[in-house]
Amino acid sequence: SSSSTSSSSTSSSSTSSSQVLAARHFRTRKSDSVFSRRVVRATPPAEEDLSAKEILEQVKEKKNNNNNRRQADSTDFMATFLTRRFGLKGGLAWLGLLTFGVVSEQLKTRRETREEKENTKAVAEEKRITVKMNESTSYEELVKGGGEYVQQGFLCGANVTVRDLDANETVFDTRKTNRPIGFVYSKTRPPPVLPYDVNESFSDERYVMRNGSRRVFTTTSGEDGLTFKDGSYVKPNANVEIDFEFTKVSIPPS
């Protein structure tokens, strides 16, 4: 009986010790889980979401910046093609061809300018003749131009002097102000300083003018009169004398 009692006490003590160890282990796990929850809750979820959004936005901004960044590209398709096809020699050959074209164009322009000056000649006073265009308009040529012919849509510059013969006064003179007028030539829309028939004669085959030409027209101011930038005005159908000289006639840029 004594042995059975000792064995039962031994078993009960071992059971109680195992229960104590189990309880301690459970408490330890529970405390660990509580501590971990506290650590997780120490960082608010809103901040985690916000930081993640910021990171995504930064990534998107970088992508957009890379997409919007100007890509390097060749300014000449032919040069790029020749360089890729034939190497550096092909690109240099094309560059040489372009250089030749630019230089030849400059030489051509200089030659035309030289010829224009050589062909522009003043008409001696004894050789000047009066050409009658219609009943009210005539002109006398002072200088024969040697430059570009006046044509529709060309860019023109000119020195103009307008005298009102009825009032015997000069109402407009670009030579005094050193400010020539500029206009795009139109046969049907003359500048305000010119009567219609004078403007029309510039491109008429019978009376055509060139750059450098200078003529003195005797005509009338027309039904609408003449208006000038400085505010001067010539009344309708007044007798006027117009000294007109082309200083520029050129093809408009395309």
C-alpha positions as CSV (number, residue, x, y, z in Angstrom):
1,S,0.0,0.0,0.0
2,S,2.8,2.3,0.8
3,S,4.4,1.7,-2.6
4,S,1.1,2.4,-4.4
5,T,0.7,5.6,-2.4
6,S,4.2,6.7,-3.3
7,S,3.7,5.9,-7.0
8,S,0.4,7.8,-7.1
9,S,2.0,10.8,-5.4
10,T,4.9,10.7,-7.9
11,S,2.5,10.5,-10.8
12,S,0.4,13.4,-9.4
13,S,3.5,15.5,-8.9
14,S,4.7,14.9,-12.4
15,T,1.2,15.7,-13.8
16,S,1.1,18.9,-11.8
17,S,4.5,19.9,-13.0
18,S,3.6,19.2,-16.6
19,Q,0.5,21.3,-16.2
20,V,2.5,24.1,-14.7
21,L,4.9,24.0,-17.7
22,A,2.0,23.9,-20.1
23,A,0.4,26.9,-18.4
24,R,3.7,28.9,-18.5
25,H,4.2,28.0,-22.2
26,F,0.6,29.2,-23.0
27,R,1.2,32.4,-21.1
28,T,4.4,33.0,-22.9
29,R,2.8,32.5,-26.3
30,K,-0.1,34.7,-25.3
31,S,2.2,37.5,-24.2
32,D,4.2,37.2,-27.4
33,S,1.1,37.4,-29.5
34,V,-0.2,40.4,-27.5
35,F,3.3,42.1,-27.9
36,S,3.3,41.4,-31.6
37,R,-0.2,42.9,-32.0
38,R,0.9,46.0,-30.2
39,V,4.0,46.3,-32.4
40,V,1.8,46.0,-35.5
41,R,-0.7,48.5,-34.2
42,A,2.1,50.9,-33.3
43,T,2.3,51.8,-37.1
44,P,-1.1,53.2,-38.2
45,P,-2.5,51.5,-41.3
46,A,-3.2,55.0,-42.9
47,E,0.5,55.8,-42.9
48,E,1.4,52.5,-44.5
49,D,-1.2,53.2,-47.2
50,L,0.0,56.8,-47.7
51,S,3.6,55.8,-48.1
52,A,2.6,53.1,-50.6
53,K,0.6,55.6,-52.6
54,E,3.5,58.1,-52.6
55,I,5.8,55.4,-53.9
56,L,3.4,54.6,-56.7
57,E,3.0,58.2,-57.6
58,Q,6.8,58.7,-57.7
59,V,7.1,55.7,-60.0
60,K,4.4,57.1,-62.3
61,E,6.0,60.5,-62.4
62,K,9.3,59.0,-63.4
63,K,7.7,57.0,-66.2
64,N,5.9,60.2,-67.4
65,N,9.1,62.2,-67.3
66,N,10.9,59.5,-69.3
67,N,8.0,59.4,-71.8
68,N,7.9,63.2,-72.1
69,R,11.6,63.5,-72.4
70,R,12.6,64.6,-75.9
71,Q,14.1,61.7,-77.9
72,A,17.2,62.3,-79.8
73,D,16.5,62.2,-83.5
74,S,18.3,63.1,-86.7
75,T,17.4,66.3,-88.5
76,D,18.1,64.7,-91.8
77,F,16.5,61.4,-92.7
78,M,18.8,61.0,-95.7
79,A,21.9,61.5,-93.6
80,T,20.8,59.0,-91.1
81,F,20.0,56.4,-93.8
82,L,23.3,56.8,-95.6
83,T,25.3,56.7,-92.3
84,R,23.5,53.5,-91.3
85,R,23.9,52.0,-94.7
86,F,27.4,53.0,-95.7
87,G,28.9,54.2,-92.5
88,L,30.6,57.5,-91.8
89,K,31.7,57.9,-95.4
90,G,28.0,58.0,-96.6
91,G,27.1,60.7,-94.1
92,L,30.1,62.8,-95.0
93,A,29.3,62.4,-98.7
94,W,25.8,63.7,-98.1
95,L,27.1,66.6,-96.0
96,G,29.4,67.5,-98.8
97,L,26.5,67.5,-101.3
98,L,24.5,69.8,-99.0
99,T,27.5,72.1,-98.6
100,F,27.9,72.3,-102.3
101,G,24.2,73.2,-102.7
102,V,24.4,76.0,-100.2
103,V,27.5,77.4,-101.6
104,S,26.2,77.3,-105.2
105,E,23.0,79.0,-104.1
106,Q,25.0,81.8,-102.4
107,L,27.1,82.2,-105.6
108,K,23.9,82.3,-107.7
109,T,22.4,85.0,-105.5
110,R,25.6,87.1,-105.7
111,R,25.7,86.7,-109.4
112,E,22.1,87.8,-109.7
113,T,22.7,90.8,-107.4
114,R,25.7,91.8,-109.5
115,E,23.8,91.5,-112.8
116,E,20.9,93.5,-111.3
117,K,23.2,96.3,-110.5
118,E,24.9,96.1,-113.9
119,N,21.6,96.1,-115.8
120,T,20.0,98.9,-113.7
121,K,20.8,102.0,-115.7
122,A,19.7,105.6,-115.5
123,V,18.0,107.0,-118.5
124,A,19.7,110.2,-119.8
125,E,17.4,113.2,-119.7
126,E,17.5,113.8,-123.4
127,K,16.4,110.2,-124.0
128,R,13.5,110.2,-121.6
129,I,10.1,109.8,-123.3
130,T,6.6,110.2,-121.9
131,V,4.4,107.0,-122.2
132,K,0.7,107.6,-122.2
133,M,-1.2,104.7,-120.5
134,N,-4.7,106.1,-120.7
135,E,-6.5,109.5,-120.9
136,S,-5.5,110.4,-117.3
137,T,-2.3,108.6,-116.7
138,S,1.2,108.8,-118.2
139,Y,4.7,108.2,-117.0
140,E,8.3,109.1,-117.7
141,E,11.0,106.5,-116.9
142,L,14.1,107.8,-115.0
143,V,15.8,104.5,-114.3
144,K,15.5,101.1,-116.1
145,G,15.5,98.3,-113.6
146,G,17.6,95.2,-114.0
147,G,16.3,93.0,-111.2
148,E,13.3,90.7,-110.6
149,Y,10.1,91.4,-112.5
150,V,7.1,92.5,-110.4
151,Q,4.7,89.6,-110.2
152,Q,1.5,88.7,-108.2
153,G,2.3,87.8,-104.6
154,F,5.9,89.0,-104.6
155,L,7.3,91.0,-101.7
156,C,8.0,94.6,-102.7
157,G,9.7,97.6,-101.2
158,A,9.6,101.1,-102.7
159,N,10.4,104.7,-102.3
160,V,7.4,107.0,-103.0
161,T,7.0,110.7,-103.3
162,V,3.5,112.0,-103.9
163,R,2.8,115.6,-104.9
164,D,-0.7,117.2,-105.0
165,L,-0.5,119.2,-108.2
166,D,-3.7,121.1,-107.5
167,A,-2.4,122.3,-104.1
168,N,1.2,122.4,-105.3
169,E,2.6,120.6,-102.2
170,T,4.3,117.3,-101.4
171,V,2.0,115.2,-99.2
172,F,4.1,112.1,-98.8
173,D,7.8,111.4,-99.2
174,T,9.6,108.2,-98.0
175,R,13.0,109.5,-99.2
176,K,12.9,112.2,-96.5
177,T,12.0,109.8,-93.7
178,N,14.2,107.1,-95.1
179,R,11.4,104.6,-94.6
180,P,10.4,102.9,-97.8
181,I,6.9,101.3,-98.0
182,G,6.6,97.5,-98.0
183,F,3.7,95.5,-99.5
184,V,2.8,92.2,-101.1
185,Y,2.0,93.0,-104.7
186,S,-1.6,92.4,-105.9
187,K,-2.8,93.6,-109.2
188,T,-6.3,94.1,-107.9
189,R,-5.5,95.5,-104.4
190,P,-3.1,98.5,-104.6
191,P,-1.5,99.9,-101.5
192,P,-3.3,103.0,-100.2
193,V,-0.6,105.4,-101.5
194,L,-1.2,104.4,-105.2
195,P,-4.1,104.8,-107.6
196,Y,-5.5,101.6,-109.2
197,D,-4.2,102.2,-112.7
198,V,-0.6,102.9,-111.6
199,N,-0.5,99.8,-109.4
200,E,-1.9,97.7,-112.3
201,S,0.8,98.9,-114.7
202,F,3.6,97.4,-112.6
203,S,2.8,93.8,-113.9
204,D,1.3,94.8,-117.2
205,E,3.3,93.3,-120.1
206,R,3.2,96.7,-121.9
207,Y,4.5,98.7,-118.9
208,V,6.1,96.0,-116.6
209,M,8.6,97.2,-114.0
210,R,11.6,95.4,-112.4
211,N,13.5,95.9,-109.2
212,G,15.5,99.1,-109.5
213,S,13.0,100.8,-111.8
214,R,12.0,104.4,-111.2
215,R,9.2,106.2,-112.9
216,V,7.3,109.5,-112.4
217,F,3.6,109.1,-113.0
218,T,1.2,111.9,-113.7
219,T,-2.3,110.8,-112.9
220,T,-5.3,111.4,-110.7
221,S,-5.9,110.3,-107.1
222,G,-8.9,108.1,-108.2
223,E,-12.5,108.0,-106.9
224,D,-11.4,107.1,-103.3
225,G,-8.5,109.5,-103.1
226,L,-5.1,108.5,-101.5
227,T,-4.5,107.8,-97.8
228,F,-1.1,107.8,-96.1
229,K,0.2,106.3,-92.8
230,D,1.1,109.8,-91.4
231,G,-2.5,110.9,-91.7
232,S,-2.1,112.8,-94.9
233,Y,-4.8,112.6,-97.5
234,V,-5.4,113.6,-101.1
235,K,-9.0,114.3,-102.1
236,P,-10.6,112.1,-104.8
237,N,-9.9,112.9,-108.5
238,A,-7.1,115.4,-107.7
239,N,-4.2,115.7,-110.1
240,V,-1.1,114.1,-108.5
241,E,2.5,113.3,-109.5
242,I,3.9,110.1,-108.1
243,D,7.7,109.4,-108.1
244,F,7.9,105.6,-107.6
245,E,11.1,103.5,-107.3
246,F,11.2,99.8,-106.5
247,T,13.9,99.0,-104.0
248,K,13.0,95.4,-103.5
249,V,11.2,92.7,-105.5
250,S,11.6,89.1,-104.3
251,I,9.8,85.8,-104.2
252,P,7.9,85.2,-100.9
253,P,9.3,82.5,-98.6
254,S,7.5,79.2,-99.1
